[in-house]
Amino acid sequence: MGTAFQPFAAASATRHTHPRSGAITRYTILRDNFTIGTWMALGSLLQSLVFVVLPARYALLPVVGLLSHRILRSLLMQLGLIQNTQMAGVYPGKFTAQIPGRNSEPPRRSSEQDVTIMILAARSNHALGMLGPGYSDVANHFNGMLNDLWKGGEKYGFLGSSSWLSANERHAGNQIMVITYFRSQEELHAYAHGPLHSKAWNWWNSIAKTHPYLSIMHEVYTVPKGQWENIFVNNHLTGIAATNARAEIDGERLRPLFDATRGSLRSQLGRLGQGTGAENEEYGEDTY
């Protein structure tokens, strides 16, 4: 079956799985658990221990070698002599994500499906941050549910998720947030009453009074068709673009990402299904 839009290059990207980011998430949360000053103090302590066990002329070699490697590697990337690993997974160009039909029908017009968005978040306000009692259990329940959804959440209308760390609350121990996308509020509610979430909720109710330093929250929004749009420029697959939903296009199962430099997808009104894509032409040629 064809589509009204031109598939973007990233449409054939491999299927996302939640565990791919598990190690990165743990590293990020650990790094955020302490302030820069604390990390510098820990580094100073480690360097002092090196001076104790090694002669002074050798004690600086590890840190000098590490910094030299990092600086040289960055310079070589900047000069184009080695691959810039920061660009891994970045897709040059402009694209938009659309939601295919339940049976992988490709979109015939933009924003033609409803979408329900749920924001989940947790934070430890314990003096030890993430090391405080109970926080690892919160993380395990969160990850267990996300793993479950990524593996077989299609029956609950699950479309995908992205994880984020708050950047403007405090210097360390910030809130971790997960944005999840579902086809409908009814399917989200069905999952909420399923075994994994029920187990997590019962656990929370059993410890809430004894662990007042643990914070959790959620927000839910249902957006009707024709009332949502998105645009990604030189971007990796994140947000709704990281969806595992597939559209059947000309015999191929592709991620529903489409070229946003063509047709109605060129403008915000067009991506809302309320315009032709020519609305921005009065402002001059689109340079990207």
Phi and psi in degrees as a GROMACS rama.xvg file:
@    title "Ramachandran Plot"
@    xaxis  label "Phi"
@    yaxis  label "Psi"
@TYPE xy
-87.6922  179.893  GLY-2
-139.4  160.096  THR-3
-76.6112  -10.2209  ALA-4
-118.52  158.831  PHE-5
-88.0864  117.568  GLN-6
-58.0123  141.667  PRO-7
-85.8345  160.745  PHE-8
-57.1956  -36.0606  ALA-9
-73.9305  -3.88741  ALA-10
-62.1453  -26.4343  ALA-11
-94.4357  9.60992  SER-12
-60.2794  153.923  ALA-13
-65.9694  159.387  THR-14
-65.4012  136.034  ARG-15
-75.4071  147.235  HIS-16
-135.573  138.528  THR-17
-58.5036  -40.8  HIS-18
-58.9013  -20.2536  PRO-19
-56.4354  -28.7744  ARG-20
-104.419  3.904  SER-21
-59.4838  -48.1444  GLY-22
-65.3131  -39.4665  ALA-23
-63.5524  -41.9171  ILE-24
-61.3721  -46.2877  THR-25
-62.0632  -41.3276  ARG-26
-62.6905  -44.5077  TYR-27
-64.41  -43.4676  THR-28
-66.2535  -40.5384  ILE-29
-63.0214  -45.5959  LEU-30
-59.7722  -38.5905  ARG-31
-78.4231  -12.0934  ASP-32
-70.0206  -22.6229  ASN-33
-124.584  151.846  PHE-34
-73.3688  165.963  THR-35
-58.7229  -39.8252  ILE-36
-60.0028  -40.1141  GLY-37
-66.3181  -43.2977  THR-38
-63.4315  -38.127  TRP-39
-65.9326  -39.0044  MET-40
-64.8171  -41.3928  ALA-41
-63.187  -39.8624  LEU-42
-64.535  -39.5868  GLY-43
-64.5207  -40.265  SER-44
-62.6684  -44.1666  LEU-45
-62.8063  -41.974  LEU-46
-65.0551  -36.8961  GLN-47
-63.6958  -39.425  SER-48
-64.966  -35.487  LEU-49
-63.534  -39.2921  VAL-50
-63.8138  -29.5364  PHE-51
-70.2828  -38.022  VAL-52
-98.1153  -13.9977  VAL-53
-123.069  151.262  LEU-54
-59.1023  149.57  PRO-55
-54.7526  -38.6798  ALA-56
-69.1891  -16.3836  ARG-57
-104.466  -17.6045  TYR-58
-63.3949  -30.0431  ALA-59
-86.192  -10.899  LEU-60
-57.9346  -44.0646  LEU-61
-59.2725  -48.5087  PRO-62
-71.1288  -37.8212  VAL-63
-65.0591  -41.2741  VAL-64
-63.5848  -42.7602  GLY-65
-64.4812  -47.7549  LEU-66
-64.4724  -39.3281  LEU-67
-62.3775  -42.6022  SER-68
-61.4465  -46.2095  HIS-69
-63.7741  -44.9427  ARG-70
-66.0987  -46.3077  ILE-71
-62.0231  -42.164  LEU-72
-62.2251  -42.7137  ARG-73
-64.1678  -40.7999  SER-74
-64.6705  -42.3013  LEU-75
-64.9801  -36.675  LEU-76
-63.9964  -45.0712  MET-77
-62.0194  -36.1275  GLN-78
-81.4935  -6.76314  LEU-79
79.1578  15.9464  GLY-80
-84.2797  -22.818  LEU-81
-133.509  164.953  ILE-82
-65.8875  134.927  GLN-83
-80.5142  101.67  ASN-84
-67.1221  -17.3898  THR-85
-68.7567  -18.7987  GLN-86
-92.0963  1.85827  MET-87
-62.1786  127.481  ALA-88
82.0316  1.72281  GLY-89
-89.2574  133.13  VAL-90
-108.954  110.756  TYR-91
-62.6237  143.934  PRO-92
112.162  -172.897  GLY-93
-121.803  125.339  LYS-94
-141.651  164.69  PHE-95
-135.794  151.636  THR-96
-103.69  134.085  ALA-97
-120.488  158.012  GLN-98
-100.115  119.229  ILE-99
-74.1354  171.305  PRO-100
-68.3246  170.511  GLY-101
-63.0523  -27.5709  ARG-102
-104.908  31.13  ASN-103
68.8067  19.5946  SER-104
-65.3876  130.751  GLU-105
-69.1444  151.417  PRO-106
-67.4961  138.383  PRO-107
-97.2393  -20.9271  ARG-108
-147.02  161.461  ARG-109
-75.055  152.557  SER-110
51.9163  44.1415  SER-111
-94.664  1.89319  GLU-112
-121.149  150.06  GLN-113
-71.7573  158.108  ASP-114
-145.383  140.14  VAL-115
-113.018  130.454  THR-116
-114.583  128.137  ILE-117
-120.211  127.627  MET-118
-105.204  122.321  ILE-119
-113.36  142.415  LEU-120
-150.203  154.469  ALA-121
-147.724  150.584  ALA-122
-151.473  144.032  ARG-123
-102.046  124.014  SER-124
-103.028  15.5919  ASN-125
-69.3274  152.941  HIS-126
-58.6622  -27.5112  ALA-127
-95.1146  6.33699  LEU-128
63.4098  -127.985  GLY-129
-65.3669  -15.989  MET-130
-84.9331  -4.36451  LEU-131
-67.2621  147.825  GLY-132
-55.0971  134.493  PRO-133
95.9998  -24.7689  GLY-134
-69.0549  -36.567  TYR-135
-63.5299  -31.7625  SER-136
-68.3288  -39.7767  ASP-137
-58.4052  -48.152  VAL-138
-61.3644  -40.9017  ALA-139
-64.4816  -40.223  ASN-140
-66.3651  -43.693  HIS-141
-57.4459  -52.4823  PHE-142
-65.8463  -35.3857  ASN-143
-61.6735  -43.6258  GLY-144
-68.273  -40.3731  MET-145
-66.397  -42.3244  LEU-146
-57.9976  -43.6858  ASN-147
-61.748  -42.5727  ASP-148
-68.5243  -41.3745  LEU-149
-66.6852  -30.6823  TRP-150
-80.3346  -37.0385  LYS-151
-152.057  31.5618  GLY-152
-78.8703  -1.876  GLY-153
-57.6225  -34.1067  GLU-154
-68.772  -15.7641  LYS-155
-105.02  11.6225  TYR-156
72.3587  19.6499  GLY-157
-70.7682  132.045  PHE-158
-107.913  -28.7392  LEU-159
157.304  178.337  GLY-160
-156.955  161.028  SER-161
-140.142  145.832  SER-162
-108.391  145.511  SER-163
-141.141  154.333  TRP-164
-118.147  127.53  LEU-165
-60.8689  139.102  SER-166
-113.643  1.39627  ALA-167
-137.381  24.679  ASN-168
-99.361  -51.0322  GLU-169
-158.836  173.746  ARG-170
-72.3395  -23.8566  HIS-171
-154.965  163.578  ALA-172
64.1469  44.9022  GLY-173
-81.7781  169.337  ASN-174
-74.7527  135.097  GLN-175
-96.647  135.109  ILE-176
-129.458  143.247  MET-177
-124.288  126.357  VAL-178
-100.99  122.899  ILE-179
-118.304  150.261  THR-180
-122.818  131.844  TYR-181
-129.508  159.931  PHE-182
-72.4872  -31.4841  ARG-183
-154.628  158.128  SER-184
-66.9719  -33.8539  GLN-185
-61.7533  -41.8221  GLU-186
-70.8002  -36.1636  GLU-187
-60.9947  -44.9485  LEU-188
-62.8967  -37.3855  HIS-189
-61.4925  -41.4219  ALA-190
-67.5322  -38.7649  TYR-191
-60.9787  -27.5286  ALA-192
-97.2158  8.2089  HIS-193
-80.3949  177.798  GLY-194
-63.4238  -43.8462  PRO-195
-68.0771  -47.7632  LEU-196
-66.9676  -37.6626  HIS-197
-62.1226  -40.5461  SER-198
-62.8379  -44.004  LYS-199
-64.3566  -41.7001  ALA-200
-66.3365  -40.6395  TRP-201
-64.0781  -39.3908  ASN-202
-62.3845  -45.7083  TRP-203
-60.209  -44.4705  TRP-204
-61.6409  -27.9357  ASN-205
-79.125  -19.4698  SER-206
-119.804  -4.60761  ILE-207
-56.8445  -41.4048  ALA-208
-73.1236  -30.4109  LYS-209
-91.8344  -7.92083  THR-210
-128.504  61.3998  HIS-211
-67.7575  -11.3637  PRO-212
-83.8999  -5.47522  TYR-213
-91.7117  129.388  LEU-214
-113.583  136.14  SER-215
-136.055  156.433  ILE-216
-158.77  162.277  MET-217
-150.81  154.905  HIS-218
-131.451  144.48  GLU-219
-130.736  131.839  VAL-220
-133.317  134.15  TYR-221
-110.1  123.14  THR-222
-111.041  120.276  VAL-223
-71.9467  159.988  PRO-224
-57.3621  147.762  LYS-225
79.4498  7.00124  GLY-226
-127.337  17.1277  GLN-227
-143.182  152.215  TRP-228
-159.394  167.087  GLU-229
-155.037  157.399  ASN-230
-146.496  139.19  ILE-231
-129.387  130.136  PHE-232
-124.658  122.077  VAL-233
48.3288  51.1553  ASN-234
-121.548  157.322  ASN-235
-83.9084  173.921  HIS-236
-84.301  106.85  LEU-237
-141.965  170.449  THR-238
59.0556  -142.214  GLY-239
-66.9782  -20.4074  ILE-240
-70.0658  -16.2535  ALA-241
-87.0336  13.0075  ALA-242
-60.9354  149.005  THR-243
-95.2077  0.340883  ASN-244
-62.7897  149.964  ALA-245
-129.176  147.59  ARG-246
-114.446  135.169  ALA-247
-85.1325  105.991  GLU-248
-125  115.559  ILE-249
50.5222  44.0682  ASP-250
83.6926  -0.150028  GLY-251
-115.114  145.191  GLU-252
-94.6058  107.776  ARG-253
-117.205  151.415  LEU-254
-64.1094  138.768  ARG-255
-79.4018  62.1731  PRO-256
-111.835  134.768  LEU-257
-133.429  150.282  PHE-258
-61.8719  118.485  ASP-259
-95.0181  17.6023  ALA-260
-102.962  4.53388  THR-261
-125.631  148.001  ARG-262
55.9925  -145.61  GLY-263
-68.5122  -17.3774  SER-264
-76.4772  -1.95968  LEU-265
-71.4688  -26.3222  ARG-266
-122.244  162.745  SER-267
-62.5893  -45.5659  GLN-268
-62.329  -37.0036  LEU-269
-64.2343  -41.7009  GLY-270
-71.0799  -19.6588  ARG-271
-83.3197  -3.70157  LEU-272
75.9922  21.0929  GLY-273
-120.076  9.87749  GLN-274
-152.98  -179.607  GLY-275
-97.6726  -13.7059  THR-276
99.0835  -10.7477  GLY-277
-93.9785  5.64333  ALA-278
-62.7911  -26.6701  GLU-279
-94.8497  1.06144  ASN-280
-63.1624  -27.8841  GLU-281
-65.9384  -17.1406  GLU-282
-91.7781  2.72986  TYR-283
106.354  178.849  GLY-284
-67.8618  136.899  GLU-285
-74.53  120.327  ASP-286
-90.2061  0.0398123  THR-287
